[in-house]
Amino acid sequence: MTKEINKKFLLIIFIFVSTILLSTFIIEYGLNHKPCKLCLYERIPYFLSILLIVKIFFIRGNEKIVLLILSLIFIASSILAFYHFGIEQGFFEESLACTTESSLNNLTKEELLKQLSQKTISCKDVSFKILGFSLAAINTIFSITLSVIFGRLFINYGKN
């Protein structure tokens, strides 16, 4: 790979990441499957990657640093997605972030009653599967793959 990033390959990744995000919104709003909090957190790396890939396309300079950041973003995404998958499979206990809106110490009686009346989506409940895989499992695979791709692009940047 030369000093230039393969823009066609990057465009394919951009379309792939955009399709993933679009799919999450279709599943949530079109098919009415409400996401848990971890599902919402797992969307953040995809939003960030879209912004950073757009930066590479339109603002010249620092491409190697952006590729490193993208790789690190998807390494973190892999960890978060695997943690979510582990909660679904019973490897890990569901954290407080999955079950409540805020710290119990800061809640008034009214806020606590309001939270109890709301239907919260548990991180361990799988409400939607594709080919038998939960979205957390699929996201784990995608995030690992994207972290490897961006890592390879970073390592090979500037090599002939």
GUSE-91482 format. One record per residue: residue number from 1; residue in three letters; chain; z, y, x negated of N, C-alpha, C, O, CB in turn. Coordinates in Angstrom, 1 decimal. Glycine has a CB too. Example, Ala and Ser with C-alpha at 12.3 -4.5 7.8 and 13.67 -1.06 7.14 Angstrom:
// GUSE-91482
nr|rest|kette|n_c3|n_c2|n_c1|ca_c3|ca_c2|ca_c1|c_c3|c_c2|c_c1|o_c3|o_c2|o_c1|cb_c3|cb_c2|cb_c1
1|ALA|A|7.8|-5.7|-13.2|7.8|-4.5|-12.3|7.8|-3.3|-13.2|8.5|-3.3|-14.2|9.0|-4.5|-11.3
2|SER|A|7.1|-2.2|-12.8|7.1|-1.1|-13.7|7.9|0.0|-12.9|8.0|1.1|-13.4|5.7|-0.6|-14.1
END
This chain:
// GUSE-91482
nr|rest|kette|n_c3|n_c2|n_c1|ca_c3|ca_c2|ca_c1|c_c3|c_c2|c_c1|o_c3|o_c2|o_c1|cb_c3|cb_c2|cb_c1
1|MET|A|0.0|-1.2|-0.9|0.0|0.0|0.0|0.0|1.2|-0.9|0.7|1.3|-1.9|1.2|0.0|1.0
2|THR|A|-0.8|2.2|-0.6|-0.9|3.4|-1.4|0.2|4.4|-0.9|1.0|4.1|-0.1|-2.3|4.0|-1.2
3|LYS|A|0.1|5.6|-1.5|1.1|6.6|-1.2|1.0|7.0|0.3|2.0|7.4|0.9|0.9|7.8|-2.1
4|GLU|A|-0.1|6.8|0.9|-0.3|7.0|2.3|0.2|5.8|3.1|0.0|4.7|2.7|-1.7|7.3|2.7
5|ILE|A|0.9|6.1|4.2|1.4|5.1|5.1|0.2|4.7|6.0|-0.6|5.6|6.4|2.6|5.5|6.0
6|ASN|A|0.1|3.4|6.2|-1.0|3.0|7.1|-0.8|3.5|8.5|0.1|3.0|9.2|-1.1|1.4|7.1
7|LYS|A|-1.5|4.5|8.9|-1.3|5.2|10.1|-1.6|4.3|11.3|-0.9|4.5|12.4|-2.1|6.5|10.2
8|LYS|A|-2.6|3.5|11.2|-2.9|2.6|12.3|-1.7|1.6|12.6|-1.4|1.3|13.7|-4.2|1.8|12.0
9|PHE|A|-1.1|1.1|11.5|0.0|0.2|11.6|1.2|0.9|12.3|1.9|0.4|13.1|0.4|-0.4|10.3
10|LEU|A|1.4|2.1|11.8|2.5|2.9|12.3|2.3|3.3|13.8|3.2|3.3|14.6|2.7|4.2|11.5
11|LEU|A|1.0|3.5|14.2|0.7|3.8|15.6|1.0|2.5|16.4|1.5|2.7|17.6|-0.8|4.2|15.7
12|ILE|A|0.7|1.3|15.9|1.0|0.1|16.6|2.5|0.0|16.9|2.9|-0.4|17.9|0.4|-1.1|15.9
13|ILE|A|3.3|0.3|15.8|4.7|0.2|15.9|5.2|1.2|17.0|6.1|0.9|17.8|5.4|0.4|14.6
14|PHE|A|4.6|2.4|16.9|5.0|3.5|17.9|4.7|3.0|19.3|5.6|3.2|20.2|4.2|4.8|17.6
15|ILE|A|3.6|2.4|19.5|3.2|1.9|20.9|4.2|0.8|21.3|4.6|0.8|22.4|1.8|1.4|20.9
16|PHE|A|4.5|-0.1|20.4|5.4|-1.2|20.6|6.8|-0.7|21.0|7.4|-1.1|22.0|5.5|-2.1|19.4
17|VAL|A|7.3|0.3|20.2|8.7|0.8|20.5|8.7|1.6|21.8|9.6|1.5|22.6|9.1|1.8|19.3
18|SER|A|7.6|2.3|22.1|7.5|3.1|23.4|7.4|2.1|24.5|8.0|2.4|25.6|6.2|4.0|23.3
19|THR|A|6.7|1.0|24.4|6.6|0.0|25.4|8.0|-0.6|25.7|8.3|-0.9|26.9|5.6|-1.1|25.0
20|ILE|A|8.7|-0.9|24.7|10.1|-1.4|24.8|10.9|-0.4|25.7|11.6|-0.9|26.6|10.8|-1.7|23.5
21|LEU|A|10.9|0.8|25.3|11.7|1.8|26.1|11.2|1.9|27.5|12.0|2.0|28.4|11.6|3.2|25.4
22|LEU|A|9.9|2.0|27.7|9.3|2.1|29.0|9.8|0.8|29.8|10.1|1.0|31.0|7.8|2.2|29.0
23|SER|A|9.8|-0.3|29.2|10.2|-1.5|29.9|11.6|-1.5|30.4|12.0|-2.0|31.4|10.0|-2.8|29.0
24|THR|A|12.5|-0.9|29.5|13.9|-0.8|29.9|14.1|0.1|31.2|14.9|-0.2|32.0|14.7|-0.2|28.8
25|PHE|A|13.3|1.1|31.2|13.4|2.0|32.4|12.8|1.3|33.7|13.3|1.5|34.8|12.7|3.3|32.1
26|ILE|A|11.7|0.6|33.5|11.1|-0.2|34.6|12.1|-1.2|35.1|12.3|-1.4|36.3|9.8|-0.9|34.2
27|ILE|A|12.8|-1.9|34.2|13.8|-2.9|34.6|14.9|-2.3|35.3|15.4|-2.8|36.3|14.3|-3.7|33.4
28|GLU|A|15.4|-1.1|34.8|16.5|-0.4|35.4|16.2|0.2|36.7|16.9|0.0|37.7|17.0|0.6|34.4
29|TYR|A|15.1|1.0|36.8|14.8|1.8|38.0|13.9|1.1|38.9|14.0|1.2|40.1|14.3|3.1|37.6
30|GLY|A|12.9|0.4|38.4|11.9|-0.3|39.2|12.4|-1.6|39.8|12.2|-1.9|41.0|10.6|-0.5|38.4
31|LEU|A|13.1|-2.4|39.0|13.6|-3.7|39.4|15.1|-3.6|39.8|15.6|-4.6|40.2|13.4|-4.7|38.3
32|ASN|A|15.7|-2.5|39.6|17.1|-2.2|40.1|18.1|-3.1|39.4|19.0|-3.6|40.0|17.2|-2.4|41.6
33|HIS|A|17.9|-3.3|38.1|18.9|-4.0|37.3|19.7|-3.0|36.5|19.1|-2.5|35.5|18.3|-5.2|36.4
34|LYS|A|20.9|-2.7|36.8|21.7|-1.7|36.2|22.1|-2.2|34.8|22.6|-3.3|34.7|22.9|-1.3|37.0
35|PRO|A|22.0|-1.4|33.8|22.4|-1.8|32.4|23.9|-1.5|32.2|24.5|-0.7|32.8|21.6|-1.0|31.4
36|CYS|A|24.4|-2.3|31.3|25.8|-2.1|30.9|25.8|-1.0|29.8|24.7|-0.5|29.5|26.5|-3.4|30.3
37|LYS|A|27.0|-0.6|29.4|27.1|0.5|28.4|26.4|0.1|27.1|25.7|1.0|26.5|28.5|0.9|28.2
38|LEU|A|26.6|-1.1|26.6|25.9|-1.5|25.4|24.4|-1.5|25.5|23.7|-1.1|24.5|26.4|-2.9|24.9
39|CYS|A|23.9|-1.8|26.6|22.4|-1.7|26.8|22.0|-0.3|26.7|20.9|-0.1|26.1|22.1|-2.3|28.2
40|LEU|A|22.7|0.6|27.2|22.4|2.0|27.1|22.4|2.5|25.6|21.6|3.2|25.2|23.3|2.9|27.9
41|TYR|A|23.5|2.0|24.9|23.6|2.4|23.5|22.5|1.8|22.7|22.0|2.4|21.7|25.0|1.9|22.9
42|GLU|A|22.0|0.6|23.1|20.9|0.0|22.3|19.6|0.7|22.4|18.7|0.4|21.7|20.8|-1.5|22.8
43|ARG|A|19.5|1.6|23.4|18.2|2.4|23.5|18.1|3.5|22.5|17.0|3.9|22.2|18.1|2.9|24.9
44|ILE|A|19.3|4.0|22.0|19.3|5.1|21.1|18.4|4.9|19.8|17.7|5.8|19.5|20.7|5.4|20.7
45|PRO|A|18.5|3.8|19.2|17.6|3.6|18.0|16.1|3.7|18.3|15.4|4.2|17.5|17.9|2.2|17.3
46|TYR|A|15.8|3.3|19.5|14.3|3.3|19.9|13.9|4.8|20.1|12.8|5.2|19.7|14.1|2.5|21.1
47|PHE|A|14.8|5.6|20.7|14.5|7.0|20.9|14.4|7.7|19.5|13.5|8.5|19.2|15.6|7.7|21.7
48|LEU|A|15.4|7.4|18.6|15.3|8.0|17.3|14.1|7.6|16.5|13.5|8.4|15.8|16.6|7.6|16.5
49|SER|A|13.7|6.3|16.6|12.5|5.9|15.9|11.2|6.6|16.4|10.3|6.9|15.6|12.4|4.4|16.0
50|ILE|A|11.2|6.8|17.7|10.0|7.5|18.2|9.9|8.9|17.6|8.9|9.4|17.2|10.1|7.6|19.8
51|LEU|A|11.1|9.6|17.6|11.1|11.0|17.0|10.7|10.9|15.5|10.0|11.8|15.0|12.5|11.6|17.1
52|LEU|A|11.2|10.0|14.8|10.9|9.9|13.3|9.5|9.5|13.1|8.9|10.0|12.1|11.9|8.9|12.7
53|ILE|A|8.9|8.6|13.9|7.5|8.2|13.7|6.6|9.4|14.0|5.6|9.7|13.3|7.2|7.0|14.6
54|VAL|A|7.0|10.2|15.0|6.2|11.4|15.4|6.3|12.4|14.2|5.3|13.0|13.9|6.7|12.0|16.7
55|LYS|A|7.5|12.5|13.6|7.7|13.3|12.4|6.7|12.9|11.3|6.1|13.8|10.6|9.1|13.3|11.9
56|ILE|A|6.6|11.6|11.1|5.7|11.1|10.0|4.2|11.5|10.3|3.5|11.9|9.4|5.8|9.6|9.9
57|PHE|A|3.8|11.5|11.6|2.5|11.8|12.0|2.1|13.3|11.9|1.0|13.6|11.5|2.2|11.3|13.4
58|PHE|A|3.1|14.1|12.2|2.8|15.5|12.3|3.4|16.4|11.2|2.9|17.5|11.0|3.2|16.0|13.6
59|ILE|A|4.4|16.0|10.5|5.0|16.8|9.5|5.0|16.0|8.2|5.6|15.0|8.0|6.5|17.2|9.9
60|ARG|A|4.2|16.5|7.3|4.0|15.8|6.0|5.2|16.0|5.1|6.0|17.0|5.2|2.8|16.4|5.2
61|GLY|A|5.5|15.0|4.3|6.6|15.1|3.3|7.7|14.2|3.7|8.0|14.0|4.9|7.0|16.5|3.1
62|ASN|A|8.4|13.7|2.7|9.6|12.9|2.9|9.4|11.6|3.7|10.3|11.1|4.3|10.7|13.7|3.6
63|GLU|A|8.1|11.1|3.7|7.9|9.8|4.4|8.7|8.7|4.0|9.2|7.8|4.8|6.4|9.5|4.3
64|LYS|A|8.9|8.6|2.7|9.7|7.4|2.1|11.1|7.5|2.6|11.7|6.5|3.0|9.7|7.5|0.6
65|ILE|A|11.7|8.7|2.7|13.1|8.8|3.2|13.1|8.5|4.7|14.1|7.8|5.1|13.6|10.3|3.0
66|VAL|A|12.1|8.9|5.4|12.1|8.6|6.9|12.0|7.1|7.1|12.6|6.6|8.0|10.9|9.3|7.5
67|LEU|A|11.2|6.4|6.2|11.1|5.0|6.3|12.4|4.3|6.0|12.8|3.3|6.7|10.0|4.4|5.4
68|LEU|A|13.1|4.8|5.1|14.5|4.3|4.8|15.4|4.5|6.0|16.2|3.6|6.3|15.1|4.9|3.5
69|ILE|A|15.4|5.7|6.5|16.2|6.0|7.7|15.9|5.0|8.9|16.8|4.5|9.5|16.1|7.5|8.1
70|LEU|A|14.6|4.8|9.1|14.2|3.9|10.2|14.7|2.5|9.9|15.1|1.8|10.8|12.6|3.9|10.3
71|SER|A|14.6|2.1|8.7|15.1|0.7|8.3|16.6|0.6|8.6|17.1|-0.3|9.2|14.8|0.4|6.9
72|LEU|A|17.3|1.6|8.2|18.8|1.7|8.4|19.1|1.7|9.9|20.1|1.1|10.4|19.4|2.8|7.7
73|ILE|A|18.3|2.5|10.7|18.6|2.6|12.1|18.4|1.2|12.8|19.2|0.9|13.6|17.6|3.6|12.7
74|PHE|A|17.4|0.5|12.4|17.2|-0.8|13.0|18.1|-1.9|12.4|18.3|-2.9|13.1|15.8|-1.2|12.8
75|ILE|A|18.7|-1.7|11.2|19.7|-2.6|10.8|21.0|-2.4|11.7|21.6|-3.4|12.1|20.1|-2.3|9.3
76|ALA|A|21.3|-1.1|11.9|22.4|-0.8|12.8|22.1|-1.4|14.2|23.0|-1.9|14.9|22.7|0.7|12.9
77|SER|A|20.9|-1.2|14.7|20.5|-1.7|16.0|20.6|-3.2|16.1|21.0|-3.7|17.1|19.1|-1.3|16.3
78|SER|A|20.3|-3.9|15.0|20.4|-5.4|14.9|21.9|-5.8|15.1|22.2|-6.7|15.8|19.9|-5.9|13.6
79|ILE|A|22.8|-5.1|14.4|24.2|-5.4|14.5|24.7|-5.2|15.9|25.4|-6.0|16.4|25.0|-4.5|13.5
80|LEU|A|24.3|-4.0|16.5|24.8|-3.7|17.9|24.2|-4.7|18.9|24.9|-5.2|19.7|24.3|-2.3|18.3
81|ALA|A|22.9|-5.1|18.7|22.3|-6.0|19.6|22.9|-7.4|19.5|23.2|-8.1|20.5|20.8|-6.1|19.4
82|PHE|A|23.2|-7.8|18.2|23.8|-9.1|18.0|25.2|-9.1|18.6|25.7|-10.1|19.1|23.9|-9.5|16.5
83|TYR|A|26.0|-8.0|18.4|27.3|-7.9|19.0|27.2|-8.1|20.5|28.1|-8.8|21.1|28.0|-6.6|18.6
84|HIS|A|26.3|-7.5|21.1|26.1|-7.6|22.6|25.7|-9.0|23.0|26.3|-9.6|23.9|25.0|-6.6|23.1
85|PHE|A|24.8|-9.6|22.2|24.5|-11.0|22.4|25.7|-11.9|22.3|25.9|-12.9|23.0|23.3|-11.5|21.5
86|GLY|A|26.5|-11.6|21.3|27.7|-12.4|21.0|28.7|-12.3|22.2|29.4|-13.3|22.5|28.4|-11.9|19.8
87|ILE|A|28.8|-11.1|22.8|29.7|-10.9|24.0|29.1|-11.8|25.1|29.9|-12.5|25.8|29.7|-9.4|24.4
88|GLU|A|27.8|-11.8|25.3|27.2|-12.6|26.4|27.5|-14.1|26.2|27.7|-14.8|27.1|25.7|-12.3|26.4
89|GLN|A|27.4|-14.5|24.9|27.6|-15.9|24.6|29.1|-16.3|24.5|29.4|-17.5|24.3|26.9|-16.3|23.4
90|GLY|A|30.0|-15.4|24.5|31.4|-15.7|24.3|31.9|-15.7|22.9|33.0|-16.2|22.6|31.7|-16.9|25.0
91|PHE|A|31.0|-15.3|21.9|31.4|-15.3|20.5|32.4|-14.2|20.3|33.4|-14.4|19.5|30.2|-15.1|19.6
92|PHE|A|32.3|-13.1|21.0|33.1|-11.9|20.8|33.7|-11.6|22.1|33.2|-11.8|23.2|32.4|-10.7|20.2
93|GLU|A|34.9|-10.9|22.1|35.5|-10.4|23.3|34.9|-9.1|23.7|34.4|-8.3|22.9|37.1|-10.2|23.1
94|GLU|A|34.8|-8.9|25.0|34.2|-7.7|25.5|35.2|-6.5|25.1|36.4|-6.6|25.3|34.1|-7.7|27.1
95|SER|A|34.6|-5.5|24.6|35.4|-4.4|24.1|35.7|-3.4|25.2|35.1|-3.4|26.3|34.6|-3.6|22.9
96|LEU|A|36.6|-2.5|24.9|37.0|-1.5|25.9|35.8|-0.5|26.2|35.8|0.0|27.3|38.2|-0.6|25.3
97|ALA|A|34.9|-0.4|25.3|33.7|0.5|25.5|32.8|-0.1|26.6|32.1|0.6|27.3|32.9|0.6|24.2
98|CYS|A|32.9|-1.4|26.9|32.1|-2.0|27.9|32.7|-1.9|29.3|32.0|-2.0|30.3|32.0|-3.5|27.6
99|THR|A|34.0|-1.6|29.4|34.7|-1.7|30.7|35.1|-0.4|31.3|35.2|-0.3|32.5|35.8|-2.6|30.6
100|THR|A|35.4|0.6|30.5|36.0|1.8|31.0|35.2|3.0|30.5|34.6|3.0|29.5|37.4|2.0|30.7
101|GLU|A|35.2|4.1|31.3|34.5|5.3|31.0|35.2|6.1|29.8|34.5|6.6|28.9|34.4|6.2|32.2
102|SER|A|36.5|6.1|29.8|37.2|6.9|28.8|38.6|6.2|28.5|38.9|5.2|29.1|37.5|8.4|29.2
103|SER|A|39.3|6.7|27.6|40.6|6.2|27.2|41.5|6.2|28.4|41.6|7.2|29.1|41.2|6.9|26.0
104|LEU|A|42.3|5.1|28.6|43.2|5.0|29.7|44.3|6.0|29.5|44.9|6.4|30.6|43.8|3.6|29.8
105|ASN|A|44.6|6.4|28.3|45.7|7.4|28.1|45.4|8.8|28.7|46.3|9.5|29.0|46.0|7.5|26.6
106|ASN|A|44.2|9.1|28.8|43.8|10.5|29.2|43.4|10.5|30.7|43.0|11.6|31.2|42.6|10.9|28.4
107|LEU|A|43.6|9.5|31.4|43.2|9.4|32.8|44.3|9.9|33.8|45.5|9.5|33.6|42.7|8.0|33.2
108|THR|A|43.9|10.6|34.8|44.9|10.9|35.8|44.8|9.8|36.8|43.9|9.0|36.7|44.6|12.3|36.5
109|LYS|A|45.7|9.8|37.8|45.7|8.8|38.8|44.4|8.8|39.6|43.8|7.8|39.9|46.9|9.0|39.8
110|GLU|A|43.9|10.0|39.9|42.7|10.1|40.7|41.5|9.6|39.9|40.6|8.9|40.4|42.4|11.6|41.0
111|GLU|A|41.4|9.9|38.6|40.3|9.4|37.8|40.4|7.9|37.6|39.3|7.2|37.6|40.4|10.1|36.4
112|LEU|A|41.6|7.3|37.5|41.7|5.9|37.4|41.3|5.2|38.7|40.6|4.2|38.6|43.1|5.5|37.1
113|LEU|A|41.6|5.8|39.8|41.2|5.2|41.1|39.7|5.3|41.3|39.0|4.4|41.8|41.9|6.0|42.3
114|LYS|A|39.1|6.5|40.8|37.7|6.6|40.9|37.0|5.6|40.1|36.0|5.0|40.5|37.3|8.1|40.4
115|GLN|A|37.5|5.3|38.8|36.9|4.3|38.0|37.0|2.9|38.5|36.1|2.1|38.4|37.5|4.4|36.6
116|LEU|A|38.1|2.7|39.1|38.3|1.3|39.7|37.4|1.1|40.9|37.0|0.0|41.2|39.8|1.1|40.1
117|SER|A|37.1|2.2|41.6|36.2|2.1|42.8|34.7|1.9|42.4|33.9|1.4|43.2|36.4|3.3|43.7
118|GLN|A|34.4|2.4|41.2|33.0|2.3|40.8|32.7|0.8|40.3|33.6|0.2|39.7|32.7|3.3|39.7
119|LYS|A|31.6|0.4|40.6|31.2|-1.0|40.1|30.7|-0.8|38.6|29.6|-0.3|38.4|30.1|-1.6|41.0
120|THR|A|31.4|-1.3|37.7|31.0|-1.2|36.3|30.3|-2.5|36.0|30.7|-3.6|36.4|32.2|-1.0|35.3
121|ILE|A|29.3|-2.4|35.1|28.5|-3.5|34.7|29.1|-4.1|33.5|29.3|-3.4|32.5|27.0|-3.2|34.5
122|SER|A|29.5|-5.4|33.5|30.1|-6.0|32.4|29.1|-6.3|31.3|27.9|-6.7|31.6|30.8|-7.3|32.8
123|CYS|A|29.4|-6.2|30.1|28.5|-6.4|29.0|28.3|-7.9|28.8|27.3|-8.4|28.2|29.1|-5.9|27.7
124|LYS|A|29.1|-8.8|29.4|29.0|-10.2|29.2|28.1|-10.8|30.3|27.7|-12.0|30.2|30.3|-10.9|29.2
125|ASP|A|27.8|-10.1|31.4|27.0|-10.6|32.5|25.5|-10.3|32.2|25.1|-9.1|32.0|27.4|-9.9|33.8
126|VAL|A|24.7|-11.3|32.2|23.3|-11.2|32.0|22.6|-11.1|33.4|22.6|-12.0|34.1|22.7|-12.4|31.2
127|SER|A|22.0|-9.9|33.7|21.4|-9.7|35.0|19.9|-9.9|34.9|19.3|-10.0|36.0|21.8|-8.4|35.5
128|PHE|A|19.3|-9.9|33.7|17.9|-10.0|33.6|17.5|-10.8|32.4|18.1|-10.6|31.3|17.3|-8.6|33.6
129|LYS|A|16.6|-11.8|32.6|16.1|-12.6|31.5|14.6|-12.6|31.4|14.0|-12.5|32.5|16.7|-14.0|31.6
130|ILE|A|14.1|-12.7|30.2|12.6|-12.9|30.1|12.5|-14.2|29.3|12.9|-14.3|28.2|12.0|-11.7|29.3
131|LEU|A|11.7|-15.1|29.9|11.5|-16.5|29.3|12.8|-17.1|28.9|12.9|-17.9|27.9|10.6|-16.3|28.1
132|GLY|A|13.9|-16.9|29.7|15.1|-17.5|29.4|16.0|-16.8|28.4|17.2|-17.2|28.2|14.9|-18.9|29.0
133|PHE|A|15.5|-15.7|27.8|16.3|-15.0|26.9|16.9|-13.7|27.5|16.1|-13.0|28.2|15.5|-14.6|25.6
134|SER|A|18.1|-13.4|27.2|18.7|-12.1|27.7|18.0|-11.0|26.9|17.4|-11.2|25.8|20.2|-12.1|27.5
135|LEU|A|18.1|-9.8|27.5|17.5|-8.6|26.8|18.3|-8.3|25.5|17.6|-7.8|24.6|17.6|-7.4|27.7
136|ALA|A|19.6|-8.6|25.4|20.3|-8.5|24.2|19.7|-9.4|23.1|19.6|-9.0|21.9|21.8|-8.7|24.4
137|ALA|A|19.4|-10.6|23.5|18.8|-11.6|22.5|17.5|-11.1|22.0|17.2|-11.2|20.8|18.7|-13.0|23.1
138|ILE|A|16.7|-10.6|23.0|15.3|-10.1|22.6|15.5|-8.9|21.7|14.7|-8.8|20.8|14.5|-9.8|23.9
139|ASN|A|16.4|-8.0|22.1|16.6|-6.8|21.3|17.1|-7.2|19.9|16.7|-6.5|18.9|17.6|-5.9|21.9
140|THR|A|17.9|-8.2|19.7|18.3|-8.6|18.4|17.1|-9.0|17.6|17.0|-8.6|16.4|19.3|-9.8|18.5
141|ILE|A|16.2|-9.8|18.1|15.0|-10.2|17.4|14.1|-9.1|17.1|13.7|-8.9|15.9|14.2|-11.3|18.3
142|PHE|A|13.9|-8.2|18.0|13.0|-7.0|17.8|13.6|-6.1|16.7|12.9|-5.6|15.9|12.8|-6.2|19.1
143|SER|A|15.0|-5.9|16.8|15.6|-5.0|15.8|15.6|-5.5|14.4|15.3|-4.8|13.5|17.0|-4.7|16.3
144|ILE|A|15.8|-6.8|14.3|15.7|-7.4|13.0|14.3|-7.3|12.4|14.1|-7.0|11.3|16.2|-8.9|13.0
145|THR|A|13.3|-7.6|13.3|11.9|-7.5|12.9|11.6|-6.1|12.4|10.9|-5.9|11.4|11.0|-8.0|14.0
146|LEU|A|11.9|-5.1|13.2|11.6|-3.7|12.9|12.3|-3.3|11.7|11.8|-2.5|10.9|12.0|-2.8|14.1
147|SER|A|13.6|-3.7|11.4|14.3|-3.3|10.2|13.6|-3.9|9.0|13.5|-3.2|8.0|15.8|-3.8|10.3
148|VAL|A|13.1|-5.1|9.1|12.3|-5.7|8.0|11.0|-5.0|7.7|10.7|-4.7|6.6|12.1|-7.2|8.3
149|ILE|A|10.3|-4.7|8.8|9.0|-4.0|8.7|9.2|-2.6|8.0|8.5|-2.3|7.1|8.4|-3.8|10.1
150|PHE|A|10.2|-1.8|8.5|10.4|-0.5|7.9|11.0|-0.6|6.5|10.7|0.2|5.7|11.4|0.3|8.8
151|GLY|A|11.8|-1.7|6.3|12.3|-1.9|4.9|11.1|-2.2|3.9|11.1|-1.7|2.8|13.3|-3.0|4.9
152|ARG|A|10.2|-3.0|4.4|9.0|-3.4|3.6|8.1|-2.1|3.3|7.6|-1.9|2.2|8.2|-4.5|4.2
153|LEU|A|7.9|-1.3|4.4|7.2|-0.1|4.3|7.8|0.8|3.3|7.2|1.5|2.5|7.0|0.6|5.6
154|PHE|A|9.2|0.9|3.3|9.9|1.7|2.3|9.7|1.2|0.9|9.4|2.0|0.0|11.4|1.8|2.7
155|ILE|A|9.9|-0.1|0.7|9.8|-0.7|-0.6|8.4|-0.5|-1.2|8.2|-0.2|-2.4|10.2|-2.1|-0.6
156|ASN|A|7.4|-0.7|-0.3|6.0|-0.7|-0.8|5.4|0.7|-0.8|4.3|0.9|-1.3|5.2|-1.6|0.1
157|TYR|A|6.1|1.7|-0.4|5.6|3.1|-0.3|5.3|3.6|-1.8|6.2|3.5|-2.6|6.6|4.0|0.4
158|GLY|A|4.1|4.0|-2.0|3.7|4.5|-3.3|3.2|3.4|-4.3|2.8|3.8|-5.4|4.9|5.2|-3.9
159|LYS|A|3.3|2.2|-3.9|2.8|1.1|-4.8|1.3|0.9|-4.5|0.8|1.2|-3.4|3.5|-0.2|-4.6
160|ASN|A|0.5|0.5|-5.5|-0.9|0.2|-5.3|-1.1|-1.2|-4.8|-2.3|-1.6|-4.6|-1.7|0.5|-6.5
END
